[in-house]
């Protein structure tokens, strides 16, 4: 029987191996701060180091293929001077409860 690559190799974890997951709060906060300060989104924003390392341990093939945690701004030509500009603005339209809304423009 052929092993399923989605479940191989098996790893065993204990509670101490798990990082403190934050639902991406650090990255969302950084994006919101830059947006409110009208700063450019001109570099890679990485998640917390412990979560990045955990992802690499659980999904080593994906982490290796996608350079998880190792991407740099210089890896992306569109972020170079004069290339694509990404603008994010808070959508101040009708309120939908506590859901934050953002408009994203690329061009």
N, CA, C and O of each residue as an XYZ file, in Angstrom:
428
protein
N       0.836     -1.185      0.000
C       0.000      0.000      0.000
C       0.881      1.249      0.000
O       1.830      1.350      0.777
N       0.559      2.191     -0.872
C       1.331      3.426     -0.985
C       0.931      4.393      0.128
O      -0.253      4.565      0.420
N       1.926      5.017      0.742
C       1.651      5.976      1.812
C       1.074      7.265      1.245
O       1.487      7.717      0.177
N       0.142      7.845      1.941
C      -0.477      9.109      1.534
C       0.459     10.248      1.926
O       0.736     10.415      3.114
N       0.963     11.046      0.963
C       1.914     12.112      1.301
C       1.321     13.182      2.211
O       2.067     13.942      2.828
N      -0.011     13.257      2.308
C      -0.621     14.246      3.202
C      -0.504     13.845      4.667
O      -0.688     14.676      5.557
N      -0.201     12.582      4.918
C      -0.094     12.129      6.310
C       1.275     11.536      6.629
O       1.451     10.926      7.684
N       2.234     11.704      5.743
C       3.553     11.117      5.960
C       4.608     12.192      5.978
O       4.490     13.095      5.149
N       5.582     12.212      6.781
C       5.787     11.256      7.864
C       4.939     11.620      9.081
O       4.535     12.771      9.244
N       4.683     10.665      9.902
C       3.906     10.921     11.112
C       4.772     11.669     12.114
O       5.971     11.419     12.243
N       4.144     12.571     12.801
C       4.835     13.275     13.878
C       3.988     13.151     15.129
O       2.772     12.976     15.054
N       4.622     13.239     16.250
C       3.921     13.146     17.517
C       4.175     14.428     18.288
O       5.314     14.873     18.427
N       3.110     15.007     18.780
C       3.200     16.283     19.465
C       2.677     16.161     20.888
O       1.788     15.362     21.182
N       3.248     16.967     21.746
C       2.709     17.117     23.097
C       2.295     18.574     23.247
O       2.659     19.409     22.418
N       1.553     18.882     24.272
C       1.005     20.227     24.451
C       2.083     21.302     24.381
O       1.837     22.382     23.845
N       3.247     21.034     24.901
C       4.327     22.024     24.908
C       4.854     22.337     23.515
O       5.511     23.358     23.315
N       4.570     21.464     22.550
C       5.015     21.691     21.171
C       4.171     22.733     20.454
O       4.615     23.313     19.463
N       2.959     22.977     20.944
C       2.036     23.882     20.264
C       2.355     25.335     20.570
O       2.531     25.703     21.732
N       2.431     26.160     19.535
C       2.645     27.592     19.766
C       1.348     28.229     20.265
O       0.288     27.602     20.270
N       1.457     29.453     20.671
C       0.282     30.208     21.071
C      -0.326     30.828     19.815
O       0.129     31.871     19.346
N      -1.354     30.180     19.277
C      -1.972     30.671     18.042
C      -2.767     31.942     18.327
O      -3.434     32.054     19.356
N      -2.686     32.898     17.399
C      -3.344     34.195     17.599
C      -4.250     34.582     16.443
O      -4.645     35.744     16.350
N      -4.593     33.661     15.564
C      -5.463     33.938     14.412
C      -4.870     34.993     13.488
O      -5.612     35.657     12.764
N      -3.568     35.161     13.494
C      -2.953     36.158     12.621
C      -3.063     37.571     13.156
O      -2.869     38.532     12.412
N      -3.375     37.712     14.450
C      -3.577     39.040     15.030
C      -2.392     39.977     14.809
O      -2.594     41.156     14.518
N      -1.154     39.476     14.942
C       0.028     40.333     14.762
C       0.087     40.895     13.346
O       0.371     42.076     13.149
N      -0.183     40.040     12.365
C      -0.109     40.487     10.972
C      -1.272     41.418     10.646
O      -1.086     42.413      9.946
N      -2.462     41.111     11.139
C      -3.616     41.975     10.900
C      -3.390     43.345     11.538
O      -3.695     44.372     10.932
N      -2.858     43.360     12.757
C      -2.570     44.624     13.434
C      -1.565     45.449     12.637
O      -1.730     46.661     12.494
N      -0.521     44.797     12.116
C       0.476     45.507     11.304
C      -0.169     46.085     10.047
O       0.100     47.232      9.689
N      -1.013     45.310      9.375
C      -1.696     45.811      8.180
C      -2.621     46.979      8.521
O      -2.657     47.975      7.798
N      -3.367     46.860      9.617
C      -4.270     47.938     10.022
C      -3.493     49.205     10.373
O      -3.898     50.309     10.008
N      -2.382     49.042     11.080
C      -1.556     50.195     11.462
C      -1.038     50.905     10.216
O      -1.138     52.127     10.109
N      -0.487     50.146      9.279
C       0.031     50.755      8.046
C      -1.079     51.441      7.265
O      -0.871     52.509      6.691
N      -2.250     50.833      7.243
C      -3.374     51.417      6.514
C      -3.795     52.734      7.140
O      -3.965     53.735      6.443
N      -3.960     52.734      8.444
C      -4.404     53.960      9.117
C      -3.362     55.074      9.023
O      -3.711     56.254      8.997
N      -2.081     54.696      8.972
C      -1.008     55.686      8.852
C      -0.724     56.020      7.383
O       0.179     56.800      7.081
N      -1.493     55.431      6.484
C      -1.331     55.620      5.037
C       0.100     55.297      4.574
O       0.657     55.963      3.701
N       0.672     54.251      5.190
C       1.991     53.775      4.792
C       1.834     52.718      3.707
O       0.817     52.027      3.646
N       2.837     52.597      2.859
C       2.803     51.595      1.794
C       2.937     50.198      2.376
O       3.568     49.992      3.413
N       2.334     49.252      1.689
C       2.536     47.839      2.005
C       3.693     47.386      1.123
O       3.491     46.839      0.038
N       4.899     47.624      1.605
C       6.063     47.464      0.743
C       7.063     46.424      1.218
O       8.204     46.406      0.757
N       6.648     45.554      2.137
C       7.528     44.460      2.511
C       6.723     43.281      3.017
O       5.524     43.393      3.271
N       7.394     42.152      3.162
C       6.755     40.920      3.612
C       6.505     41.019      5.112
O       7.366     41.458      5.875
N       5.321     40.607      5.514
C       4.985     40.570      6.943
C       4.918     39.103      7.339
O       4.117     38.340      6.798
N       5.758     38.717      8.280
C       5.819     37.324      8.731
C       5.011     37.135      9.997
O       4.832     38.063     10.785
N       4.528     35.919     10.177
C       3.838     35.552     11.405
C       4.840     35.361     12.534
O       6.049     35.450     12.318
N       4.338     35.098     13.741
C       5.223     34.870     14.892
C       6.175     33.695     14.632
O       5.789     32.687     14.040
N       7.394     33.843     15.075
C       8.434     32.845     14.821
C       8.042     31.447     15.303
O       8.316     30.463     14.616
N       7.405     31.345     16.477
C       7.048     30.014     16.981
C       5.990     29.351     16.097
O       6.027     28.135     15.909
N       5.057     30.120     15.555
C       4.037     29.563     14.661
C       4.658     29.157     13.325
O       4.287     28.131     12.755
N       5.598     29.954     12.827
C       6.273     29.635     11.564
C       7.067     28.332     11.717
O       7.018     27.471     10.838
N       7.791     28.185     12.818
C       8.569     26.962     13.057
C       7.649     25.746     13.193
O       7.958     24.671     12.680
N       6.524     25.918     13.882
C       5.569     24.830     14.050
C       5.017     24.390     12.693
O       4.930     23.195     12.412
N       4.646     25.357     11.855
C       4.137     25.052     10.517
C       5.181     24.249      9.740
O       4.848     23.272      9.071
N       6.437     24.665      9.832
C       7.508     23.955      9.141
C       7.700     22.546      9.645
O       8.104     21.663      8.888
N       7.418     22.325     10.909
C       7.543     20.976     11.477
C       6.378     20.086     11.033
O       6.577     18.914     10.713
N       5.175     20.638     11.014
C       3.988     19.862     10.671
C       3.843     19.679      9.156
O       3.416     18.622      8.691
N       4.201     20.711      8.396
C       4.072     20.670      6.934
C       5.413     20.988      6.281
O       5.528     22.008      5.602
N       6.425     20.151      6.465
C       7.765     20.486      5.966
C       7.833     20.675      4.452
O       8.569     21.538      3.974
N       7.074     19.879      3.690
C       7.126     20.004      2.239
C       6.574     21.351      1.786
O       7.149     22.005      0.916
N       5.462     21.756      2.376
C       4.848     23.039      2.017
C       5.762     24.185      2.434
O       5.997     25.113      1.661
N       6.272     24.115      3.653
C       7.154     25.179      4.152
C       8.388     25.327      3.273
O       8.820     26.442      2.982
N       8.948     24.213      2.856
C      10.151     24.243      2.007
C       9.803     24.797      0.623
O      10.518     25.654      0.103
N       8.727     24.319      0.032
C       8.350     24.737     -1.320
C       7.960     26.215     -1.363
O       8.270     26.900     -2.338
N       7.295     26.715     -0.338
C       6.803     28.089     -0.328
C       7.709     29.058      0.434
O       7.372     30.232      0.588
N       8.859     28.568      0.911
C       9.801     29.399      1.680
C       9.122     30.069      2.876
O       9.381     31.237      3.169
N       8.263     29.331      3.557
C       7.521     29.885      4.691
C       8.486     30.449      5.725
O       9.390     29.761      6.198
N       8.272     31.718      6.065
C       9.105     32.389      7.059
C      10.423     32.908      6.531
O      11.160     33.570      7.262
N      10.739     32.624      5.272
C      12.027     33.051      4.716
C      11.884     34.018      3.553
O      12.888     34.488      3.018
N      10.655     34.323      3.151
C      10.461     35.257      2.041
C      10.941     36.646      2.425
O      10.776     37.093      3.560
N      11.541     37.318      1.447
C      12.027     38.680      1.656
C      11.375     39.588      0.615
O      10.917     39.124     -0.430
N      11.341     40.851      0.904
C      10.764     41.819     -0.025
C      11.426     41.725     -1.387
O      10.754     41.826     -2.413
N      12.735     41.531     -1.407
C      13.459     41.490     -2.687
C      13.076     40.278     -3.540
O      13.414     40.230     -4.723
N      12.376     39.298     -2.956
C      11.940     38.134     -3.722
C      10.779     38.452     -4.665
O      10.444     37.650     -5.536
N      10.171     39.619     -4.488
C       8.965     39.956     -5.233
C       9.183     41.218     -6.056
O       9.180     42.328     -5.523
N       9.369     41.040     -7.346
C       9.649     42.163     -8.235
C       8.569     43.239     -8.163
O       8.883     44.427     -8.228
N       7.302     42.843     -8.031
C       6.238     43.838     -8.050
C       6.339     44.809     -6.883
O       5.664     45.839     -6.888
N       7.158     44.510     -5.890
C       7.314     45.424     -4.766
C       8.471     46.390     -4.973
O       8.760     47.212     -4.103
N       9.127     46.295     -6.108
C      10.227     47.207     -6.394
C       9.685     48.567     -6.808
O       8.549     48.682     -7.268
N      10.499     49.583     -6.642
C      10.128     50.959     -6.979
C       9.546     51.050     -8.379
O      10.134     50.539     -9.332
N       8.399     51.693     -8.510
C       7.782     51.910     -9.803
C       6.925     50.754    -10.301
O       6.318     50.855    -11.367
N       6.865     49.666     -9.556
C       6.032     48.532     -9.974
C       4.676     48.650     -9.287
O       4.277     49.748     -8.899
N       3.967     47.545     -9.134
C       2.620     47.584     -8.564
C       2.597     48.234     -7.186
O       3.497     48.040     -6.369
N       1.557     49.000     -6.955
C       1.337     49.627     -5.652
C       0.053     49.042     -5.088
O      -0.968     48.981     -5.774
N       0.112     48.616     -3.841
C      -1.067     48.080     -3.165
C      -1.553     49.133     -2.184
O      -0.788     49.628     -1.358
N      -2.837     49.470     -2.283
C      -3.437     50.434     -1.370
C      -4.573     49.742     -0.638
O      -5.413     49.090     -1.258
N      -4.599     49.883      0.671
C      -5.672     49.318      1.480
C      -6.313     50.463      2.244
O      -5.633     51.245      2.908
N      -7.620     50.549      2.139
C      -8.347     51.597      2.850
C      -9.467     50.965      3.651
O     -10.094     50.002      3.208
N      -9.714     51.508      4.825
C     -10.825     51.018      5.628
C     -12.132     51.421      4.958
O     -12.307     52.574      4.563
N     -13.039     50.472      4.834
C     -14.346     50.729      4.223
C     -15.271     51.264      5.306
O     -15.626     50.548      6.242
N     -15.655     52.515      5.172
C     -16.483     53.162      6.187
C     -17.964     53.128      5.822
O     -18.742     53.957      6.293
N     -18.349     52.176      4.987
C     -19.741     52.037      4.581
C     -20.604     51.562      5.742
O     -20.150     51.537      6.886
N     -21.853     51.184      5.449
C     -22.765     50.725      6.503
C     -22.138     49.628      7.354
O     -21.506     48.707      6.837
N     -22.320     49.739      8.648
C     -21.705     48.820      9.606
C     -22.336     47.435      9.517
O     -23.548     47.300      9.352
N     -21.502     46.415      9.627
C     -21.956     45.024      9.653
C     -21.543     44.388     10.966
O     -20.821     43.391     10.971
N     -21.985     44.946     12.067
C     -21.601     44.398     13.362
C     -20.162     44.722     13.675
O     -19.705     45.838     13.427
N     -19.440     43.754     14.222
C     -18.040     43.984     14.591
C     -17.075     43.553     13.499
O     -15.870     43.476     13.740
N     -17.582     43.271     12.301
C     -16.740     42.864     11.182
C     -16.042     44.083     10.566
O     -16.688     45.056     10.177
N     -14.701     44.006     10.488
C     -13.938     45.090      9.845
C     -13.949     44.866      8.353
O     -13.880     43.728      7.887
N     -14.035     45.952      7.600
C     -14.077     45.860      6.149
C     -12.948     46.701      5.568
O     -12.646     47.789      6.059
N     -12.333     46.176      4.515
C     -11.211     46.861      3.873
C     -11.397     46.813      2.368
O     -11.882     45.819      1.827
N     -11.012     47.884      1.696
C     -10.962     47.916      0.247
C      -9.504     47.808     -0.155
O      -8.663     48.528      0.383
N      -9.187     46.921     -1.092
C      -7.814     46.717     -1.540
C      -7.735     47.067     -3.023
O      -8.526     46.583     -3.833
N      -6.770     47.911     -3.362
C      -6.563     48.347     -4.736
C      -5.136     47.993     -5.143
O      -4.189     48.282     -4.412
N      -4.984     47.374     -6.297
C      -3.666     47.060     -6.831
C      -3.557     47.701     -8.192
O      -4.414     47.500     -9.052
N      -2.493     48.483     -8.396
C      -2.339     49.119     -9.702
C      -1.235     50.123     -9.718
O      -0.981     50.744    -10.750
